[in-house]
């Protein structure tokens, strides 16, 4: 124990000296921020919850200005709360701010050494992975090919809600939203309608990794020591990742064999049979990964790397969309006049017919629906911050120096609540996007922030979420059909509470509970 005590004290002393010298070298040119004591202040910040940090950030921004430095981690972390500064960094100087910080040990293992889109360094690998996703899966023609999958998932959701409505019981919707979105993403990822038991198995291993990630933060500090003192926690982490890979890799292998068998049958079959099978075949995300070649190492991706990319695809498209869906439906329950206006707008397009579905081609005729979705994303962005950015060299921004390998983050929620842009920013008012009711005003709103950032729920610039178009389609399609098929009412004596808490995304602290009544 005496030996370990000396080692730990020595490491702490070295770290203290390093922090002091680093602080002295960089503090003159860094953006301002609250005073700090090396190591001690770091630990204080790391012990706070995300919502506590966000509250303290607002206080610091009010005191020091819209670009501040906080002592989080081993290097300076800069936070930007101003939309114009964010536009300058992410859009006008996008290449300088497009990198990612070096992954911490846990993230490095979970991401297969940063072999996914979110964590990959800005370079050839990132370009390959992102280009593959945007051109092969998120291209409008490919998105359209998943229309039957969306209808299948809508039927699952409607059947569940009808069962509850027949019992006359209020329903907690979040689990149903998450399951429905996960079913859709599993089909897009692996190309097949899997059994419910298989879907649940995939969902369980994915969620286990997400929910438990916070438990493993301590393992990032001096891994050589934590592997000795926190051995069981390391074992738990590796076991969760092993289970995720054990569930995912066989699905990748099954898809590989299915494609090979299909090619063999096509070689033997006549052209008519081959064309018929081609029409039924749905290209999945995994299909597009099988033949990718690593640009630097000139090899195909390993099964583990493809499992990591599949995991990223499932998580990115499930929690963010289901979270946004719950927030929007919660506001439609809380403010029934908005729900009534949305239904009336749809009725003007759909008529009094008995059509069971608001089809995707009808969505573009519903400007108020788009306004409701945009307002939901502005008022309740699923993530209050983007994933951290990094700069590879000393970079000047607003007369301050962002040091080489410094981390930069952007306060997404604050920008969407800026009172200089949005009147009554904390109110839920879809009409703010209508500008006098003109449909073209809604259609013309630039959520990418390419010319000006007014809100950035999907980020902005080169690292902007590539799936923003698909996310908006999913939100519009499911909200339209849920409102068209059901009237949503608050539970008497149990109003809608819009308080927040942080999980993988920023969710409702008290999940939405509502009475749903089928419309005649």
Backbone torsions as a table, in degrees:
resi	resn	phi	psi	omega
1	UNK	NA	-36.7	-179.9
2	UNK	-62.4	-41.4	179.5
3	UNK	-62.0	-45.7	-179.5
4	UNK	-64.6	-37.6	179.0
5	UNK	-61.0	-43.8	179.6
6	UNK	-63.7	-42.3	-179.5
7	UNK	-62.3	-46.8	-177.2
8	UNK	-64.7	-44.3	179.0
9	UNK	-61.4	-40.3	179.5
10	UNK	-62.7	-44.1	179.7
11	UNK	-63.9	-42.0	178.6
12	UNK	-63.0	-41.7	-179.3
13	UNK	-64.6	-44.2	178.7
14	UNK	-62.3	-42.2	179.5
15	UNK	-64.7	-38.9	178.4
16	UNK	-61.9	-47.7	179.0
17	UNK	-60.2	-44.9	-179.7
18	UNK	-61.0	-41.9	-179.8
19	UNK	-65.6	-41.7	-179.6
20	UNK	-63.1	-47.9	-179.6
21	UNK	-63.7	-41.6	179.1
22	UNK	-62.9	-41.1	-179.8
23	UNK	-63.2	-43.8	-179.5
24	UNK	-65.1	-36.9	-177.5
25	UNK	-69.5	-36.1	-167.2
26	UNK	-108.8	-15.7	-170.3
27	UNK	-64.6	-28.1	-175.2
28	UNK	-62.2	-42.3	-173.4
29	UNK	-100.0	-7.2	-179.6
30	UNK	-70.0	154.4	170.2
31	UNK	-57.1	152.9	-176.9
32	UNK	-68.0	165.8	178.6
33	UNK	-175.9	174.1	-179.2
34	UNK	-64.4	148.9	179.0
35	UNK	-62.6	152.8	-176.5
36	UNK	-143.4	155.5	172.4
37	UNK	-111.7	119.8	-177.1
38	UNK	-48.1	143.7	-179.6
39	UNK	68.4	-57.0	-176.6
40	UNK	-60.5	-48.8	-179.5
41	UNK	-66.0	-38.0	175.9
42	UNK	-54.6	-49.1	-178.3
43	UNK	-63.7	-37.7	179.1
44	UNK	-62.8	-43.5	179.1
45	UNK	-65.7	-42.1	-175.9
46	UNK	-68.9	-19.1	178.9
47	UNK	-83.8	-12.3	-176.6
48	UNK	-82.6	152.5	176.4
49	UNK	-75.5	160.2	179.0
50	UNK	-56.8	-40.0	-179.4
51	UNK	-69.8	-33.4	175.1
52	UNK	-65.5	-42.8	178.1
53	UNK	-62.0	-41.8	-179.4
54	UNK	-63.0	-40.9	178.4
55	UNK	-63.9	-43.5	179.3
56	UNK	-67.9	-32.9	176.3
57	UNK	-62.4	-43.5	179.3
58	UNK	-60.2	-41.7	178.6
59	UNK	-62.5	-43.2	-179.8
60	UNK	-66.1	-40.1	179.0
61	UNK	-62.7	-42.6	179.2
62	UNK	-62.3	-31.5	-176.5
63	UNK	-88.8	-41.8	-170.5
64	UNK	-106.8	-14.7	-178.5
65	UNK	116.5	177.6	-170.7
66	UNK	-79.0	-4.1	175.8
67	UNK	-132.4	117.1	-171.9
68	UNK	-133.5	163.4	177.9
69	UNK	-117.8	133.7	175.8
70	UNK	-123.3	145.5	-179.8
71	UNK	-85.1	69.5	178.3
72	UNK	-109.6	122.1	-179.1
73	UNK	85.7	-168.1	-174.7
74	UNK	-86.8	-12.8	179.8
75	UNK	-127.0	160.9	-179.6
76	UNK	-59.0	138.6	176.6
77	UNK	-115.8	118.2	-177.6
78	UNK	-100.3	133.9	176.5
79	UNK	-116.3	138.0	-178.5
80	UNK	-121.1	125.5	-177.6
81	UNK	-110.2	-6.5	-174.4
82	UNK	-99.8	132.1	-175.3
83	UNK	-68.1	-33.6	179.9
84	UNK	-70.2	-40.4	176.9
85	UNK	-66.0	-39.7	178.0
86	UNK	-61.6	-41.7	178.8
87	UNK	-64.3	-40.7	178.5
88	UNK	-60.5	-43.6	-177.2
89	UNK	-75.3	-52.8	-168.8
90	UNK	-81.5	-30.2	-175.4
91	UNK	-106.3	-56.0	-176.6
92	UNK	-70.3	-31.1	178.8
93	UNK	-124.3	43.7	-172.1
94	UNK	-56.4	-40.2	-176.8
95	UNK	-65.3	-34.2	-178.1
96	UNK	-69.9	-30.2	-174.2
97	UNK	-109.2	19.1	-173.4
98	UNK	-94.7	0.0	-177.4
99	UNK	-84.9	170.7	174.9
100	UNK	-116.5	149.8	174.2
101	UNK	-62.6	154.3	173.5
102	UNK	-59.4	132.1	-174.8
103	UNK	-65.4	141.6	171.9
104	UNK	-69.5	160.2	-173.1
105	UNK	-51.1	-44.7	-178.3
106	UNK	-66.0	-46.6	179.1
107	UNK	-63.6	-34.7	-179.3
108	UNK	-63.6	-40.7	179.1
109	UNK	-71.2	-46.1	-176.9
110	UNK	-63.5	-29.8	-177.5
111	UNK	-99.1	14.8	-178.5
112	UNK	53.0	52.1	179.6
113	UNK	62.1	49.3	177.2
114	UNK	58.9	40.6	176.5
115	UNK	-100.6	50.3	168.4
116	UNK	-143.3	173.3	-171.0
117	UNK	-69.1	-39.5	-175.4
118	UNK	-65.9	-39.6	-171.8
119	UNK	-105.4	-13.4	-176.5
120	UNK	-61.2	143.0	175.2
121	UNK	-63.3	153.9	179.5
122	UNK	-69.6	106.4	-176.1
123	UNK	178.4	-162.6	-173.5
124	UNK	-58.9	-42.2	-178.6
125	UNK	-64.4	-46.6	179.2
126	UNK	-60.1	-43.9	-179.4
127	UNK	-61.4	-42.8	-179.9
128	UNK	-61.1	-48.9	-175.7
129	UNK	-67.2	-42.5	-179.2
130	UNK	-69.3	-42.7	179.8
131	UNK	-62.2	-39.5	178.6
132	UNK	-61.6	-44.8	-179.2
133	UNK	-64.9	-46.4	-174.9
134	UNK	-71.0	-36.0	-176.4
135	UNK	-86.8	-30.5	-174.8
136	UNK	-96.6	-31.1	-175.5
137	UNK	-115.6	-38.7	-174.5
138	UNK	-96.9	1.5	174.8
139	UNK	-63.4	139.9	-176.1
140	UNK	-51.3	-38.9	-179.8
141	UNK	-66.3	-36.7	178.1
142	UNK	-71.8	-42.0	178.3
143	UNK	-58.1	-40.2	179.0
144	UNK	-62.6	-32.1	-178.4
145	UNK	-68.7	-14.8	178.2
146	UNK	-93.4	13.7	-177.6
147	UNK	-59.9	-40.6	179.6
148	UNK	-65.5	-33.6	177.2
149	UNK	-65.2	-40.7	178.6
150	UNK	-64.9	-39.2	177.8
151	UNK	-65.1	-40.4	178.2
152	UNK	-59.8	-44.7	-179.6
153	UNK	-68.9	-38.0	176.7
154	UNK	-60.1	-42.2	178.3
155	UNK	-60.8	-39.8	177.4
156	UNK	-60.2	-45.9	-177.5
157	UNK	-66.4	-45.9	-179.2
158	UNK	-61.9	-43.8	179.8
159	UNK	-60.2	-42.0	179.1
160	UNK	-63.7	-44.0	-178.0
161	UNK	-70.0	-36.6	177.1
162	UNK	-62.7	-39.9	179.1
163	UNK	-60.6	-43.7	179.9
164	UNK	-69.1	-40.0	-178.0
165	UNK	-65.4	-34.1	178.3
166	UNK	-66.4	-28.4	176.7
167	UNK	-80.8	-12.5	179.8
168	UNK	71.2	23.7	-177.4
169	UNK	-105.7	144.2	171.0
170	UNK	-61.8	157.2	-176.3
171	UNK	-130.6	135.2	168.5
172	UNK	-83.2	119.4	-167.5
173	UNK	-90.1	-20.9	-166.5
174	UNK	-62.1	-41.1	-179.6
175	UNK	-63.3	-37.1	179.1
176	UNK	-69.0	-40.4	177.1
177	UNK	-62.2	-45.8	-178.5
178	UNK	-63.3	-43.9	-178.9
179	UNK	-64.7	-42.8	-179.4
180	UNK	-62.3	-46.9	179.6
181	UNK	-64.2	-36.2	-179.6
182	UNK	-68.4	-40.2	176.2
183	UNK	-56.4	-45.3	-178.6
184	UNK	-64.1	-45.2	-178.3
185	UNK	-69.7	-34.0	176.5
186	UNK	-62.7	-42.6	179.0
187	UNK	-64.7	-43.1	179.1
188	UNK	-66.0	-31.8	-176.8
189	UNK	-78.4	-44.4	-172.5
190	UNK	-112.1	-6.0	170.2
191	UNK	81.4	3.0	-177.2
192	UNK	-134.1	151.5	170.9
193	UNK	-82.3	101.8	-177.6
194	UNK	-82.4	161.4	175.8
195	UNK	-66.7	154.8	-178.7
196	UNK	-58.1	-37.3	-179.9
197	UNK	-63.8	-38.9	177.4
198	UNK	-66.6	-43.4	-180.0
199	UNK	-61.5	-43.3	179.2
200	UNK	-63.1	-37.5	179.2
201	UNK	-64.4	-45.2	178.0
202	UNK	-62.6	-44.8	-178.9
203	UNK	-61.2	-41.2	-177.3
204	UNK	-63.9	-43.9	-178.2
205	UNK	-72.1	-33.8	177.7
206	UNK	-67.3	-45.4	-177.0
207	UNK	-69.6	-33.1	178.5
208	UNK	-60.6	-40.4	177.1
209	UNK	-64.9	-44.8	-177.3
210	UNK	-65.2	-49.3	-174.5
211	UNK	-64.6	-33.3	-173.7
212	UNK	-94.0	-3.2	-176.1
213	UNK	-57.4	-38.0	-179.8
214	UNK	-60.6	-30.1	180.0
215	UNK	-65.2	-24.0	-171.7
216	UNK	-98.7	4.5	-179.2
217	UNK	-57.7	-37.1	-178.3
218	UNK	-61.5	-24.3	-178.2
219	UNK	-71.3	-15.6	-179.2
220	UNK	-75.1	-17.1	-178.1
221	UNK	-94.6	116.0	-179.6
222	UNK	49.9	67.4	-177.0
223	UNK	-53.1	-33.6	-179.6
224	UNK	-62.3	-33.3	177.3
225	UNK	-80.8	-42.8	-177.5
226	UNK	-66.3	-25.8	176.9
227	UNK	-68.6	-17.4	176.3
228	UNK	-94.3	-50.1	-174.6
229	UNK	-83.9	-25.0	-179.9
230	UNK	-121.2	45.1	-174.5
231	UNK	-59.7	-41.4	-177.5
232	UNK	-67.0	-35.0	179.2
233	UNK	-68.6	-39.5	173.9
234	UNK	-60.0	-43.2	180.0
235	UNK	-61.8	-39.8	178.7
236	UNK	-63.8	-43.1	179.2
237	UNK	-61.5	-48.9	-179.8
238	UNK	-63.2	-33.5	179.1
239	UNK	-67.6	-40.8	177.9
240	UNK	-63.3	-43.1	178.4
241	UNK	-66.9	-38.8	179.1
242	UNK	-61.9	-42.5	179.1
243	UNK	-64.7	-39.7	177.7
244	UNK	-60.7	-45.4	-179.9
245	UNK	-67.9	-37.0	-179.9
246	UNK	-63.5	-32.0	178.4
247	UNK	-81.5	-38.1	-171.6
248	UNK	-82.6	-43.0	-174.0
249	UNK	-62.5	-39.9	175.4
250	UNK	-60.4	-31.5	177.3
251	UNK	-69.5	-35.9	175.6
252	UNK	-65.9	-44.5	179.1
253	UNK	-63.8	-39.7	178.6
254	UNK	-62.7	-37.9	179.5
255	UNK	-69.1	-37.6	178.1
256	UNK	-60.9	-45.2	179.9
257	UNK	-67.8	-38.3	-179.6
258	UNK	-63.4	-40.0	179.0
259	UNK	-66.3	-41.8	179.5
260	UNK	-64.3	-43.0	178.3
261	UNK	-63.8	-38.9	179.3
262	UNK	-65.0	-40.9	178.2
263	UNK	-65.1	-38.4	178.3
264	UNK	-64.9	-41.8	178.8
265	UNK	-66.3	-37.8	179.9
266	UNK	-63.7	-34.3	179.1
267	UNK	-68.9	-29.9	-178.4
268	UNK	-92.2	-28.2	-173.5
269	UNK	-82.0	164.8	174.3
270	UNK	-78.3	169.2	-172.8
271	UNK	-62.4	-38.6	-177.8
272	UNK	-62.3	-44.4	179.7
273	UNK	-65.6	-38.6	179.8
274	UNK	-64.6	-41.7	179.4
275	UNK	-65.9	-38.1	178.9
276	UNK	-63.8	-43.2	179.0
277	UNK	-67.2	-34.5	-179.9
278	UNK	-63.9	-37.2	-179.6
279	UNK	-67.0	-33.1	-179.0
280	UNK	-81.9	-18.6	-175.4
281	UNK	-79.0	130.9	177.9
282	UNK	-110.2	122.6	178.6
283	UNK	-69.5	128.5	-179.4
284	UNK	-105.0	167.3	178.1
285	UNK	-62.1	-41.7	179.4
286	UNK	-61.4	-37.6	177.8
287	UNK	-54.3	-40.8	-175.8
288	UNK	-73.7	-17.7	-178.9
289	UNK	-86.9	-22.6	-170.4
290	UNK	-62.0	-34.1	-176.1
291	UNK	-106.0	5.4	178.2
292	UNK	-66.3	143.9	177.8
293	UNK	-115.5	128.7	177.9
294	UNK	-58.5	123.0	-172.1
295	UNK	-67.7	-27.3	-178.1
296	UNK	-92.7	-40.2	-173.8
297	UNK	-97.6	-3.4	175.3
298	UNK	52.6	52.4	177.6
299	UNK	-146.2	162.1	175.0
300	UNK	-75.8	159.5	178.0
301	UNK	-66.8	144.7	176.4
302	UNK	-76.8	162.6	177.1
303	UNK	-59.7	-37.1	179.7
304	UNK	-65.8	-40.5	177.7
305	UNK	-65.9	-39.3	177.4
306	UNK	-67.5	-35.0	176.5
307	UNK	-63.8	-38.3	177.3
308	UNK	-64.4	-43.3	178.7
309	UNK	-65.9	-39.3	177.1
310	UNK	-63.4	-41.9	178.0
311	UNK	-61.8	-43.5	177.6
312	UNK	-60.3	-44.1	-179.3
313	UNK	-61.1	-45.5	-178.0
314	UNK	-66.5	-45.8	-176.8
315	UNK	-69.1	-42.2	-176.2
316	UNK	-65.3	-35.1	-175.7
317	UNK	-92.2	-11.8	-176.0
318	UNK	-94.1	-62.9	-171.7
319	UNK	-66.9	-41.8	-178.6
320	UNK	-63.0	-45.3	-178.1
321	UNK	-70.1	-44.9	-179.5
322	UNK	-66.0	-34.0	176.4
323	UNK	-65.4	-49.0	178.7
324	UNK	-61.5	-38.6	179.7
325	UNK	-61.8	-43.0	-179.8
326	UNK	-67.2	-42.3	179.6
327	UNK	-61.1	-43.2	-178.3
328	UNK	-67.0	-45.3	179.2
329	UNK	-64.7	-33.6	177.6
330	UNK	-62.3	-40.2	178.5
331	UNK	-70.9	-32.6	176.7
332	UNK	-69.0	-29.8	175.4
333	UNK	-76.3	-42.1	-177.7
334	UNK	-68.6	-34.0	-178.8
335	UNK	-120.6	80.5	-174.3
336	UNK	-59.9	-25.5	179.2
337	UNK	-63.8	-32.8	177.3
338	UNK	-70.5	-41.5	177.5
339	UNK	-61.6	-42.4	179.6
340	UNK	-63.9	-39.8	179.4
341	UNK	-66.0	-40.3	178.5
342	UNK	-64.0	-42.8	179.7
343	UNK	-64.5	-41.3	178.7
344	UNK	-63.0	-38.7	178.2
345	UNK	-62.9	-41.9	178.3
346	UNK	-67.9	-37.8	-179.1
347	UNK	-63.7	-33.3	177.7
348	UNK	-64.0	-26.5	178.4
349	UNK	-93.6	-43.1	-175.3
350	UNK	-82.8	-21.1	-176.6
351	UNK	75.7	-165.1	-179.9
352	UNK	-97.0	16.1	-178.7
353	UNK	-67.3	177.2	-176.5
354	UNK	-105.8	23.5	179.5
355	UNK	-57.1	134.6	-175.6
356	UNK	-85.6	-12.2	-173.6
357	UNK	-137.4	136.8	165.5
358	UNK	-82.6	110.7	-173.5
359	UNK	-77.5	160.1	-176.3
360	UNK	-62.5	-32.2	179.4
361	UNK	-71.3	-14.4	177.3
362	UNK	-83.3	-19.2	-172.3
363	UNK	-61.3	-37.8	-179.1
364	UNK	-67.1	-13.8	178.9
365	UNK	-92.6	5.4	-173.7
366	UNK	-118.7	78.4	-176.2
367	UNK	-62.7	-34.0	-178.6
368	UNK	-69.3	-31.4	175.1
369	UNK	-61.5	-47.4	177.5
370	UNK	-60.7	-39.2	179.4
371	UNK	-63.9	-39.2	178.3
372	UNK	-63.2	-43.2	-179.6
373	UNK	-65.7	-46.2	179.8
374	UNK	-62.2	-41.0	179.4
375	UNK	-66.1	-36.4	176.2
376	UNK	-63.2	-42.0	-180.0
377	UNK	-70.8	-31.7	177.5
378	UNK	-71.8	-49.6	-174.0
379	UNK	-76.1	-32.5	-176.5
380	UNK	-132.3	64.5	177.9
381	UNK	-61.8	133.1	-178.9
382	UNK	-58.6	-29.6	174.9
383	UNK	-120.1	126.8	-179.6
384	UNK	-82.6	-8.6	174.8
385	UNK	-137.4	154.8	171.0
386	UNK	-81.9	173.0	170.6
387	UNK	-66.5	145.5	-174.6
388	UNK	-59.4	139.1	172.0
389	UNK	-99.1	166.8	177.7
390	UNK	-146.1	156.2	176.3
391	UNK	-115.5	139.7	-177.1
392	UNK	-86.5	-9.6	179.5
393	UNK	-147.5	160.6	177.0
394	UNK	-55.0	127.8	-174.1
395	UNK	-130.9	133.6	179.8
396	UNK	-91.6	128.6	177.4
397	UNK	-140.1	121.1	-179.2
398	UNK	55.0	39.7	178.7
399	UNK	69.2	9.9	174.6
400	UNK	-110.4	157.2	177.7
401	UNK	-100.5	124.0	168.8
402	UNK	-92.2	111.7	-171.8
403	UNK	-70.0	155.2	176.9
404	UNK	-49.5	133.0	-178.1
405	UNK	66.2	11.8	174.6
406	UNK	-70.4	151.2	-179.7
407	UNK	-97.5	137.6	-179.7
408	UNK	-126.9	132.1	176.6
409	UNK	-131.4	162.8	-172.4
410	UNK	-128.4	132.5	-175.6
411	UNK	-85.3	86.5	-173.2
412	UNK	-58.5	-49.8	-176.1
413	UNK	-61.2	-42.0	-178.3
414	UNK	-61.4	-37.3	-179.5
415	UNK	-68.7	-37.3	178.4
416	UNK	-74.2	-12.8	179.5
417	UNK	-111.1	18.5	-176.8
418	UNK	-68.3	114.5	-177.6
419	UNK	-66.2	-16.0	176.9
420	UNK	-74.9	-18.6	179.5
421	UNK	-105.9	-41.4	-171.8
422	UNK	-116.0	119.5	175.0
423	UNK	-69.3	135.6	-175.7
424	UNK	46.3	64.3	-170.0
425	UNK	-61.7	-25.4	-177.5
426	UNK	-88.8	-3.5	176.3
427	UNK	-84.2	153.2	177.5
428	UNK	-98.3	100.9	-173.8
429	UNK	-134.5	87.9	179.1
430	UNK	-57.3	-27.4	-176.9
431	UNK	-59.8	-21.1	-179.0
432	UNK	-62.5	-21.4	179.0
433	UNK	-91.2	-7.4	-174.2
434	UNK	-87.7	-31.1	178.7
435	UNK	52.1	59.4	178.2
436	UNK	86.7	12.2	175.1
437	UNK	87.4	9.4	-178.3
438	UNK	-82.4	123.7	-176.4
439	UNK	-59.3	-37.5	-175.3
440	UNK	-66.8	-23.7	178.7
441	UNK	-65.6	-40.5	179.1
442	UNK	-69.6	-47.2	-178.0
443	UNK	-63.0	-29.4	-175.8
444	UNK	-87.3	-2.6	-179.3
445	UNK	-68.7	127.4	-175.8
446	UNK	-94.2	98.8	-179.0
447	UNK	-78.2	-10.8	179.1
448	UNK	-78.7	-19.2	-179.7
449	UNK	71.3	21.6	-175.3
450	UNK	-64.7	-35.3	179.1
451	UNK	-99.0	-36.7	-179.0
452	UNK	-158.8	134.7	177.8
453	UNK	-91.5	118.9	172.4
454	UNK	-111.1	-28.2	173.3
455	UNK	-157.5	152.0	-177.2
456	UNK	-145.2	61.4	-179.9
457	UNK	-63.3	-20.9	178.6
458	UNK	-107.7	13.0	-173.2
459	UNK	80.7	-166.0	179.4
460	UNK	-158.5	161.5	177.0
461	UNK	79.2	-155.7	-171.4
462	UNK	-69.1	-25.5	-179.6
463	UNK	-98.8	12.7	178.2
464	UNK	-58.7	145.8	178.7
465	UNK	-54.8	120.4	-177.3
466	UNK	-70.6	-15.6	-176.3
467	UNK	-95.3	19.0	-174.7
468	UNK	-62.9	-38.0	-179.9
469	UNK	-65.9	-41.8	178.2
470	UNK	-65.1	-40.3	180.0
471	UNK	-61.7	-44.2	-180.0
472	UNK	-65.6	-39.8	176.4
473	UNK	-59.1	-47.9	-179.1
474	UNK	-62.0	-42.9	179.4
475	UNK	-63.3	-47.0	-179.7
476	UNK	-63.0	-44.5	-176.2
477	UNK	-64.1	-47.1	-175.8
478	UNK	-76.5	-38.4	177.3
479	UNK	-63.6	-45.5	-179.8
480	UNK	-57.4	-46.6	-176.5
481	UNK	-73.7	-33.3	177.9
482	UNK	-67.9	-37.8	178.0
483	UNK	-76.4	-34.1	179.5
484	UNK	-68.0	-35.3	-176.9
485	UNK	-90.5	-27.4	-174.1
486	UNK	-134.5	149.1	165.6
487	UNK	-95.3	130.7	-175.2
488	UNK	-105.5	124.5	-177.1
489	UNK	-128.8	148.1	176.3
490	UNK	-68.8	149.7	176.3
491	UNK	-76.7	128.0	-177.2
492	UNK	-58.0	129.8	-179.5
493	UNK	78.4	3.5	-178.2
494	UNK	-139.3	75.8	-174.5
495	UNK	-67.0	170.6	-179.4
496	UNK	-81.5	122.0	-180.0
497	UNK	-104.1	119.9	-176.6
498	UNK	-95.5	21.6	175.3
499	UNK	-66.1	153.3	-173.6
500	UNK	-112.4	156.6	164.9
501	UNK	-148.1	160.1	-175.6
502	UNK	-105.1	123.4	167.3
503	UNK	-116.7	-126.6	171.5
504	UNK	-68.4	-34.8	173.8
505	UNK	-122.9	179.0	175.7
506	UNK	-87.9	109.2	-171.6
507	UNK	-112.9	174.0	175.7
508	UNK	-71.4	129.8	178.3
509	UNK	-62.7	-39.1	173.7
510	UNK	-113.4	101.9	-174.5
511	UNK	-53.3	149.3	-176.5
512	UNK	-60.8	128.5	175.1
513	UNK	-124.2	125.5	-172.9
514	UNK	-145.4	156.9	168.0
515	UNK	-92.3	131.0	178.4
516	UNK	-119.3	128.4	-173.8
517	UNK	-119.9	119.5	178.7
518	UNK	-59.2	136.2	177.5
519	UNK	-80.5	142.5	-179.1
520	UNK	-74.3	NA	NA
